[in-house]
Structure formats: C-alpha cells, structure tokens
Amino acid sequence: MKFLNLLDAGQSRAAVLSEDLVHWLEPRAELGELVRAGQDLDALGSAAIARQGGMPLAQAGAFAPLLARPGKVICLGLNYYDHAKEGGRDRPVYPWFFMRAASSLVGQDQPVLRPRVSTQFDYEAELAVVIGRRGRHVKREDALELVLGYSCFNDVSVRDYQKKTPQWTIGKNFDATGPFGPWLVPAGQLPTGGKGLRIQCRVNEQVTQDANTSDMIFDVAETIALLTECMTLEPGDVLVMGTPAGVGFARQPPLWLKDGDTVEVDIEGIGCLRNPVTDELA
C-alpha cells in the first residue's frame, strides 16, 4: 500500500494506492490530518480496499502535496560529501539545518514556478521522511521508531536569493518550489532507515544526479537524534535529507531550470516525482 493526497472537489483528500487502484480513505480528510490524529494508516487502507470501488490512478484526479500543511519541514544542507565538495565546502561536522514553509509545497505533476525575479533556478533530488510519532531526546537506536514512512522531495532552490544572506531561508521558500510526493511508502516496506536506495534526478529525461541514500553523511536515525536534542518532533513533521552531487549551479556551464523543462526525482522503492517548470506570470 502507498498513501497519497489527491484533489477531490478542489480539496486535498487522502487515499490509498494498491495494485494500481486508488481507494479513498475514511474518515474523509487530507493525509496530514490523519497522521496528526494518530490514525492507523495501514488499518484505514485495508478497510478502504475491502470496500472495493477502486479507480485507476489516471482517473482519480490531480495530485496534491503529500501533506497539505506539515507542522515542520526541516531540511538538511550538504548531507552528501560530494555535494559539499562541488560547492567548495568541507564535510560538515554537524548538519546544516534550515526550514521550509508549507506554502512552498506542490504535488506530483503540479507546476514548479520559476520566479520572475531570478533565472538561477536549481533542482535537488532528496529523500523525505515523514514522522509518525512524537519524540524528544530520542536515542539514535530508538530514532527510527518515530518514522512513519518515506517519499520524494525536490528542494528546488533560487540560488541568487539563497546566496544573498548566510541563512538559506529566502532561497528555499519561494511559492511552488517544493515538490513533495507522489506518495508515502510505509517504513516497513523499505530498508531500515531508507538506506541503500538509488536516488536520481532527471531534467528532460537526462540524468543529472545519481547516488545512493547510503551516501548521506547524517543518516535518518542520527538526524532524528540530533534534532530531538533541540525540538520535539511531532506526527506530520517532515525531514528532507539533503541532495547528492550534480546540481545545476556546480555544472560548467550552469544548468538552470527554465520554462518548459520537466524535472524528476526518482528513488528506488518509492517512485518518481515529476513536475513541469513554468515561468511565474509577470
């Protein structure tokens, strides 16, 4: 089973995907609401499938962001050594954390908006972790108990704005620059900690990033342990685990996303997150 948010009468609504058929979950809510309420998604999914009445994914409506309004979206920068190196930085000794706003998120197949104030628009393929249990001061050996599941994320970055200040927030939070989805794969269906998964980015079907989640400097368990020294992680929070080498700004010449491009984040065992790039209207 995979869990997703689709648009139903213009509103995000949770569903389960099983054997290429979509079934609406009950109670009627978006996926993040169910997660925050502590609902057992496996039980809800099994009940939805048992009710029959599934429909092909292609007929089920447009995707919404995987979670409509996560409580916290916490991202890691420079979490693959080769990416740190290509940007002229040393291997971090502590994660470079920053946060994204929910207003930046978009779903599968939704347009990513290239801002009219910038042409330095860059892709970043990343593993997303959805938290399913509350935790503070969590030991590394217990950290993965907080993980509900995994998804794909594209941390699309407005590089000239990112570099305006020492903090990256401004370049990471333009509207409609955070593709998230297409679905949530429960943690039990993937290798422990989401390790050993091939992760790729493709721009117009050309591979631009190709790595493995085992190459992360700070893995999921260590990241959770470090974060919970500071803050309480809550159901529905999201961790975005950093990108490997091959981003556009480090290429010669740079490869910036432009209107009409298609960018894909493909993670083994999870799926492919695909989005067109569209210029923001003047």
N, C-alpha and C positions, 0 to 999 in steps of 0.2 A: 504494500500500500504506500502511496505517496499523497501528501496533503497539499492543497493549494487554495488560493483565493481567486475567484472569478467574479466578474461583474454580472450582477443579476438585477435588472431594472435600475441600472446605474449605481448600485451599491455593492461593496465588496462582500462576498459570501463564501464561506468555507465549503470545500468539497474534498472528496477522496477519489484518487485515480487508481483503478485496479483493472488489469488486463485491458488497458486502452479504453475503458469506460469510466465516465465521471458520474459520481453519485453525490447529491447534496447531503451535507451533514445536518443533523438536528441536535440541539436547538439551532435555529437559524441565527447565525452570527458570522462575523469575519473571523479568520483563523486566530489572529492575535487575541481577540476577546475570549475565545475558548481556551487558549493557552494560559492566559492570565487568571482565568476562573478555575484552573486546575482540572479541567475536563480530561478524561482518559481518551486520547485521540484514537488509539487502537480499538477501543470498545465502540466509540462513535462510528468509526469507519466500518467495522464489521457489521454493525446494525444497519448502516446505510446500504451496504452491499446486499445484505439479506432482504432488504425491502424491494430489491430488483429495481427496474425502471432506469437503469443507467443509460447514458447517452454518449456517443463518440465525442472525444475531446474537441474535434474540429467544429462540432455543433454546439458546444457548451457555452460559448460566449467568450468575451475578451478576458485576458488575464489582468489581475490587479497585483500590486506589490504583495509579496508573500505574507507580510504582516502589515496592516494598514498604518498603524501608529505605534511602533515599538517604544517601550519606555526609554531605553537607552540603546544607541547604536555606537559601539565602541570599536574603533579601528586601530590596527597596528600598521605603522610605517616601517620600512626597511627590515622586514622579517624574513627575507631571503638574502643570504650574504651576497650572491651575485648581483642582486638588485641594488643593495647598498653600494657595492663596488662600482657599478656602472654610473651611479650618481656621485661618485667621488667621496664616499663616506666610509668610515671604518665600520667593522662589525659591531652592532650595538651590544652593550653590556646590560642594558635594561630596555624593555620595549618602548618604542616611541608611540605613545597612545594619543589619539585625537578622536573627536566625536563627530557624528553626522546627525543632521536633523531629519525627522520623518518627512518633511516637505521636499526633501531631495529625492525620495524614492520613486521608482517606476517599476512596472511589472514586465513580464515577458511580452515581446513584440510591441511594447509601447515606445514611442519616440524618445530618444535622448536628445535634449535640446542643446545645441551648440550656442553658447551665449553670444549675443551681438556685440559685446564689449571685448571679445577675445577670439583669437584664432588658434591659441595654444591648448587644444582640446585633446586629452590623452586617455587611453584605456588602461585598466589594471584588473586582470583576472584574479579573483580571490575566493577562498573558501569561507562561507558564512556558517556560524554556529548559532543555533537558537537555544536559549536557556529555558529549561522547563521546571527547575526547582530553585527555591530561594536559598541563598548561601552567603555567609560572611566568615572570614578567617577559615577558609576551606583548605585543607591539606592537599598537596598535589596528588597523593594516592587516592583521595576521595573526590577529586575535582570532576571527573567525568560523570559522576552521578548526577550532576546538575544539567547535563546536556540532553536536550530533547531530540535534536536532530541536526541535519546539515543541509545546506543549499549552496547556490552560486551567487556571487556578487560581482559587480563591475564597478570599481571605485573610480569612476570617470573623474578626471581632475582637470581643473582650469589652471594650467601651470603658471602663467604670468601672475595670476592673482595669488596662487599658492606661495609664490616667492616674494610677494610684496612685504610679508612680515615673517618673523621667526616662527610664528604659530601658523599651522596649515589650515585652520578652520575655514577661512574665506574661500580658498580654492577648492574646497571639498564639499561645499554646501549650496552651490547654485541649484535652482529648481530643476527637477527632472534630470539629474545627473547620477542617480544611484540605482541602476537596475538590480533587482533582487528577486530571485526565483530560479526556475519556474515553479518549483515545488519543494516541499520539505520531505527529506528522506529520514525516517526514524534512525536514531543512532545504532540500534541493534541490527540494522540491515547493512551496515558499513564496517570496515575495520576499526578497531579500537582507536578512539581519538581522531578519526578521519585521516589516519596515516596511510601512506603508500598509494595514494590516488594520483593518477596523472592529471595535471591541470594545464589547459591550453587557452590561449586567446587567439582568435582569428579575426582579421579585418578583411572584408570582402573575400572570404574563403582562403586567405593566405595566413599561414601560421606565423604569429608574431611573438608568442610566448609559449614555452613548452617545458614543463618542470614537473616536480612531484611534491606532494604535500609533506613528505618526509624530509624535504629540504628546509622546512621552516626552522628558524633559529629558536624561537619560543613556540613550543607545541601547545595544543589546546589545553592540556592539563596544567602546564606551568603558567600559561596566561591566566587561567581562572584563578589559580592560587595567588598570583601576584595582584590581580585586580581586587580580589576579596580581602587583601590586606587593607585596601583603601575604602571600598564601597560594597554595599550589598548588591549582589546580582539577583534579579527577580525574574519570574516567569515572563517570557515575551521579550526579554532583552536579547540583543544580537551582538555577537563578536565577529568582526571582519578581519581575517587573519593575515593580511599582507599579500603583496604581489611578487612574483619572481621577475628575473631579468627579462629584457626585451621591450620595455615600454617605449613609447614614441619619442619622448624628449631625448633619450640616450642614443638614438639612431643618427646616422650621418648619411643623408640629411635627415632632420627630424621627420617623423611620421605623425602628422596631426590628423585627428578625425575631422571629416568635413561632411557637409550636406550630401545625402545620398549614399553614404557608406553604410555597411552593415557590420556590426561588431558582435562577436560571440564569445562567451565564456563556457568552456566545456570541461566538466570534471567527471572523471571516471566514477561510475557507480551512482552518480547523482543525475546528470543530464546536461542539457545545453541551454544556456540563457542567451537569447538572441534579441537584438534591438537595432532598429534603424536609427541613423543620425539625421536630425533635421535642424536647420537653422532656426533660431528664435526669431519670431517676427519683429520687425522694427517698430 
